[in-house]
Amino acid sequence: MQKRPLALVFGSVLLVGTLDILAACIQYYLKTGSGPALVFKFIASGVFGAEAFSAGDSMIVYGLLFHYSIAVSFTIFFFLITTLFPALLKAKVVTGIGYGIAVWIVMNLIVVPISNTPKGEFDWINAGIGMLILIVCIGLPLSFIAAKARR
């Protein structure tokens, strides 16, 4: 690992958190033609429930904070796992794909169901798009960053 692991983690969180939220906002815009406010309010609704959608701009800030808090958790966990099992970084692409899928599973089968967010019907196309976003925006970047940092 590099000499400044906190800087590595912080920079990685900023990168993957920003890529992920940007992808979510673009996906939402392409689907609805609406701006990103409801994306952040949806995230905030995990804690605040339906109130998040009518409570004003403070919920956008909460959504942003919650989003990056989750990104911190997944980033730290990735670096922990690859420190314990460095062989994972020999297959960076496979590890990145696997981690993106694992993040999707944790978020969509554990976190979201126990949160206060509105629940919709399962859709395979949306699930695939969500997995692809997490693979490209979180799994692969973390895998390549961690592999480079180990050198």
MODELLER restraints for C-alpha pairs under 7 A, 6 or more apart:
rsr = mdl.restraints
at = mdl.atoms
rsr.add(forms.Gaussian(group=physical.xy_distance, feature=features.Distance(at['CA:1:A'], at['CA:149:A']), mean=5.22, stdev=0.5))
rsr.add(forms.Gaussian(group=physical.xy_distance, feature=features.Distance(at['CA:1:A'], at['CA:150:A']), mean=4.70, stdev=0.5))
rsr.add(forms.Gaussian(group=physical.xy_distance, feature=features.Distance(at['CA:2:A'], at['CA:149:A']), mean=5.49, stdev=0.5))
rsr.add(forms.Gaussian(group=physical.xy_distance, feature=features.Distance(at['CA:2:A'], at['CA:150:A']), mean=6.86, stdev=0.5))
rsr.add(forms.Gaussian(group=physical.xy_distance, feature=features.Distance(at['CA:9:A'], at['CA:75:A']), mean=6.90, stdev=0.5))
rsr.add(forms.Gaussian(group=physical.xy_distance, feature=features.Distance(at['CA:9:A'], at['CA:76:A']), mean=6.85, stdev=0.5))
rsr.add(forms.Gaussian(group=physical.xy_distance, feature=features.Distance(at['CA:12:A'], at['CA:142:A']), mean=6.94, stdev=0.5))
rsr.add(forms.Gaussian(group=physical.xy_distance, feature=features.Distance(at['CA:13:A'], at['CA:71:A']), mean=5.87, stdev=0.5))
rsr.add(forms.Gaussian(group=physical.xy_distance, feature=features.Distance(at['CA:13:A'], at['CA:72:A']), mean=5.65, stdev=0.5))
rsr.add(forms.Gaussian(group=physical.xy_distance, feature=features.Distance(at['CA:13:A'], at['CA:75:A']), mean=6.20, stdev=0.5))
rsr.add(forms.Gaussian(group=physical.xy_distance, feature=features.Distance(at['CA:16:A'], at['CA:137:A']), mean=5.67, stdev=0.5))
rsr.add(forms.Gaussian(group=physical.xy_distance, feature=features.Distance(at['CA:16:A'], at['CA:138:A']), mean=5.08, stdev=0.5))
rsr.add(forms.Gaussian(group=physical.xy_distance, feature=features.Distance(at['CA:17:A'], at['CA:68:A']), mean=5.83, stdev=0.5))
rsr.add(forms.Gaussian(group=physical.xy_distance, feature=features.Distance(at['CA:17:A'], at['CA:71:A']), mean=5.40, stdev=0.5))
rsr.add(forms.Gaussian(group=physical.xy_distance, feature=features.Distance(at['CA:19:A'], at['CA:137:A']), mean=5.30, stdev=0.5))
rsr.add(forms.Gaussian(group=physical.xy_distance, feature=features.Distance(at['CA:20:A'], at['CA:133:A']), mean=6.86, stdev=0.5))
rsr.add(forms.Gaussian(group=physical.xy_distance, feature=features.Distance(at['CA:20:A'], at['CA:134:A']), mean=6.81, stdev=0.5))
rsr.add(forms.Gaussian(group=physical.xy_distance, feature=features.Distance(at['CA:20:A'], at['CA:137:A']), mean=5.30, stdev=0.5))
rsr.add(forms.Gaussian(group=physical.xy_distance, feature=features.Distance(at['CA:20:A'], at['CA:138:A']), mean=6.90, stdev=0.5))
rsr.add(forms.Gaussian(group=physical.xy_distance, feature=features.Distance(at['CA:23:A'], at['CA:133:A']), mean=6.74, stdev=0.5))
rsr.add(forms.Gaussian(group=physical.xy_distance, feature=features.Distance(at['CA:25:A'], at['CA:36:A']), mean=5.25, stdev=0.5))
rsr.add(forms.Gaussian(group=physical.xy_distance, feature=features.Distance(at['CA:25:A'], at['CA:39:A']), mean=6.52, stdev=0.5))
rsr.add(forms.Gaussian(group=physical.xy_distance, feature=features.Distance(at['CA:29:A'], at['CA:35:A']), mean=6.04, stdev=0.5))
rsr.add(forms.Gaussian(group=physical.xy_distance, feature=features.Distance(at['CA:37:A'], at['CA:60:A']), mean=6.21, stdev=0.5))
rsr.add(forms.Gaussian(group=physical.xy_distance, feature=features.Distance(at['CA:40:A'], at['CA:60:A']), mean=4.93, stdev=0.5))
rsr.add(forms.Gaussian(group=physical.xy_distance, feature=features.Distance(at['CA:40:A'], at['CA:63:A']), mean=4.42, stdev=0.5))
rsr.add(forms.Gaussian(group=physical.xy_distance, feature=features.Distance(at['CA:40:A'], at['CA:64:A']), mean=6.07, stdev=0.5))
rsr.add(forms.Gaussian(group=physical.xy_distance, feature=features.Distance(at['CA:41:A'], at['CA:52:A']), mean=5.60, stdev=0.5))
rsr.add(forms.Gaussian(group=physical.xy_distance, feature=features.Distance(at['CA:41:A'], at['CA:53:A']), mean=5.74, stdev=0.5))
rsr.add(forms.Gaussian(group=physical.xy_distance, feature=features.Distance(at['CA:41:A'], at['CA:59:A']), mean=5.48, stdev=0.5))
rsr.add(forms.Gaussian(group=physical.xy_distance, feature=features.Distance(at['CA:41:A'], at['CA:60:A']), mean=5.38, stdev=0.5))
rsr.add(forms.Gaussian(group=physical.xy_distance, feature=features.Distance(at['CA:41:A'], at['CA:63:A']), mean=5.74, stdev=0.5))
rsr.add(forms.Gaussian(group=physical.xy_distance, feature=features.Distance(at['CA:42:A'], at['CA:117:A']), mean=6.57, stdev=0.5))
rsr.add(forms.Gaussian(group=physical.xy_distance, feature=features.Distance(at['CA:43:A'], at['CA:63:A']), mean=4.84, stdev=0.5))
rsr.add(forms.Gaussian(group=physical.xy_distance, feature=features.Distance(at['CA:43:A'], at['CA:66:A']), mean=6.99, stdev=0.5))
rsr.add(forms.Gaussian(group=physical.xy_distance, feature=features.Distance(at['CA:43:A'], at['CA:67:A']), mean=6.91, stdev=0.5))
rsr.add(forms.Gaussian(group=physical.xy_distance, feature=features.Distance(at['CA:44:A'], at['CA:52:A']), mean=6.03, stdev=0.5))
rsr.add(forms.Gaussian(group=physical.xy_distance, feature=features.Distance(at['CA:44:A'], at['CA:59:A']), mean=5.90, stdev=0.5))
rsr.add(forms.Gaussian(group=physical.xy_distance, feature=features.Distance(at['CA:44:A'], at['CA:62:A']), mean=5.64, stdev=0.5))
rsr.add(forms.Gaussian(group=physical.xy_distance, feature=features.Distance(at['CA:44:A'], at['CA:63:A']), mean=4.25, stdev=0.5))
rsr.add(forms.Gaussian(group=physical.xy_distance, feature=features.Distance(at['CA:44:A'], at['CA:66:A']), mean=6.91, stdev=0.5))
rsr.add(forms.Gaussian(group=physical.xy_distance, feature=features.Distance(at['CA:45:A'], at['CA:52:A']), mean=5.07, stdev=0.5))
rsr.add(forms.Gaussian(group=physical.xy_distance, feature=features.Distance(at['CA:45:A'], at['CA:116:A']), mean=5.91, stdev=0.5))
rsr.add(forms.Gaussian(group=physical.xy_distance, feature=features.Distance(at['CA:45:A'], at['CA:117:A']), mean=5.04, stdev=0.5))
rsr.add(forms.Gaussian(group=physical.xy_distance, feature=features.Distance(at['CA:46:A'], at['CA:115:A']), mean=4.74, stdev=0.5))
rsr.add(forms.Gaussian(group=physical.xy_distance, feature=features.Distance(at['CA:46:A'], at['CA:116:A']), mean=4.44, stdev=0.5))
rsr.add(forms.Gaussian(group=physical.xy_distance, feature=features.Distance(at['CA:46:A'], at['CA:117:A']), mean=4.56, stdev=0.5))
rsr.add(forms.Gaussian(group=physical.xy_distance, feature=features.Distance(at['CA:47:A'], at['CA:115:A']), mean=6.53, stdev=0.5))
rsr.add(forms.Gaussian(group=physical.xy_distance, feature=features.Distance(at['CA:47:A'], at['CA:116:A']), mean=5.88, stdev=0.5))
rsr.add(forms.Gaussian(group=physical.xy_distance, feature=features.Distance(at['CA:48:A'], at['CA:116:A']), mean=6.80, stdev=0.5))
rsr.add(forms.Gaussian(group=physical.xy_distance, feature=features.Distance(at['CA:49:A'], at['CA:116:A']), mean=4.68, stdev=0.5))
rsr.add(forms.Gaussian(group=physical.xy_distance, feature=features.Distance(at['CA:49:A'], at['CA:117:A']), mean=5.82, stdev=0.5))
rsr.add(forms.Gaussian(group=physical.xy_distance, feature=features.Distance(at['CA:52:A'], at['CA:59:A']), mean=5.70, stdev=0.5))
rsr.add(forms.Gaussian(group=physical.xy_distance, feature=features.Distance(at['CA:79:A'], at['CA:146:A']), mean=6.89, stdev=0.5))
rsr.add(forms.Gaussian(group=physical.xy_distance, feature=features.Distance(at['CA:82:A'], at['CA:88:A']), mean=6.27, stdev=0.5))
rsr.add(forms.Gaussian(group=physical.xy_distance, feature=features.Distance(at['CA:82:A'], at['CA:89:A']), mean=6.91, stdev=0.5))
rsr.add(forms.Gaussian(group=physical.xy_distance, feature=features.Distance(at['CA:88:A'], at['CA:95:A']), mean=6.14, stdev=0.5))
rsr.add(forms.Gaussian(group=physical.xy_distance, feature=features.Distance(at['CA:89:A'], at['CA:95:A']), mean=6.87, stdev=0.5))
rsr.add(forms.Gaussian(group=physical.xy_distance, feature=features.Distance(at['CA:89:A'], at['CA:143:A']), mean=6.65, stdev=0.5))
rsr.add(forms.Gaussian(group=physical.xy_distance, feature=features.Distance(at['CA:89:A'], at['CA:147:A']), mean=5.54, stdev=0.5))
rsr.add(forms.Gaussian(group=physical.xy_distance, feature=features.Distance(at['CA:92:A'], at['CA:143:A']), mean=5.40, stdev=0.5))
rsr.add(forms.Gaussian(group=physical.xy_distance, feature=features.Distance(at['CA:92:A'], at['CA:144:A']), mean=6.21, stdev=0.5))
rsr.add(forms.Gaussian(group=physical.xy_distance, feature=features.Distance(at['CA:93:A'], at['CA:140:A']), mean=6.33, stdev=0.5))
rsr.add(forms.Gaussian(group=physical.xy_distance, feature=features.Distance(at['CA:95:A'], at['CA:143:A']), mean=6.60, stdev=0.5))
rsr.add(forms.Gaussian(group=physical.xy_distance, feature=features.Distance(at['CA:96:A'], at['CA:135:A']), mean=6.35, stdev=0.5))
rsr.add(forms.Gaussian(group=physical.xy_distance, feature=features.Distance(at['CA:96:A'], at['CA:139:A']), mean=3.97, stdev=0.5))
rsr.add(forms.Gaussian(group=physical.xy_distance, feature=features.Distance(at['CA:96:A'], at['CA:140:A']), mean=4.10, stdev=0.5))
rsr.add(forms.Gaussian(group=physical.xy_distance, feature=features.Distance(at['CA:96:A'], at['CA:143:A']), mean=5.23, stdev=0.5))
rsr.add(forms.Gaussian(group=physical.xy_distance, feature=features.Distance(at['CA:97:A'], at['CA:135:A']), mean=5.18, stdev=0.5))
rsr.add(forms.Gaussian(group=physical.xy_distance, feature=features.Distance(at['CA:97:A'], at['CA:139:A']), mean=5.84, stdev=0.5))
rsr.add(forms.Gaussian(group=physical.xy_distance, feature=features.Distance(at['CA:97:A'], at['CA:140:A']), mean=6.43, stdev=0.5))
rsr.add(forms.Gaussian(group=physical.xy_distance, feature=features.Distance(at['CA:99:A'], at['CA:139:A']), mean=5.06, stdev=0.5))
rsr.add(forms.Gaussian(group=physical.xy_distance, feature=features.Distance(at['CA:100:A'], at['CA:131:A']), mean=6.48, stdev=0.5))
rsr.add(forms.Gaussian(group=physical.xy_distance, feature=features.Distance(at['CA:100:A'], at['CA:134:A']), mean=4.76, stdev=0.5))
rsr.add(forms.Gaussian(group=physical.xy_distance, feature=features.Distance(at['CA:100:A'], at['CA:135:A']), mean=3.92, stdev=0.5))
rsr.add(forms.Gaussian(group=physical.xy_distance, feature=features.Distance(at['CA:100:A'], at['CA:138:A']), mean=6.18, stdev=0.5))
rsr.add(forms.Gaussian(group=physical.xy_distance, feature=features.Distance(at['CA:100:A'], at['CA:139:A']), mean=4.40, stdev=0.5))
rsr.add(forms.Gaussian(group=physical.xy_distance, feature=features.Distance(at['CA:101:A'], at['CA:131:A']), mean=5.71, stdev=0.5))
rsr.add(forms.Gaussian(group=physical.xy_distance, feature=features.Distance(at['CA:101:A'], at['CA:135:A']), mean=6.53, stdev=0.5))
rsr.add(forms.Gaussian(group=physical.xy_distance, feature=features.Distance(at['CA:104:A'], at['CA:131:A']), mean=5.75, stdev=0.5))
rsr.add(forms.Gaussian(group=physical.xy_distance, feature=features.Distance(at['CA:104:A'], at['CA:134:A']), mean=6.72, stdev=0.5))
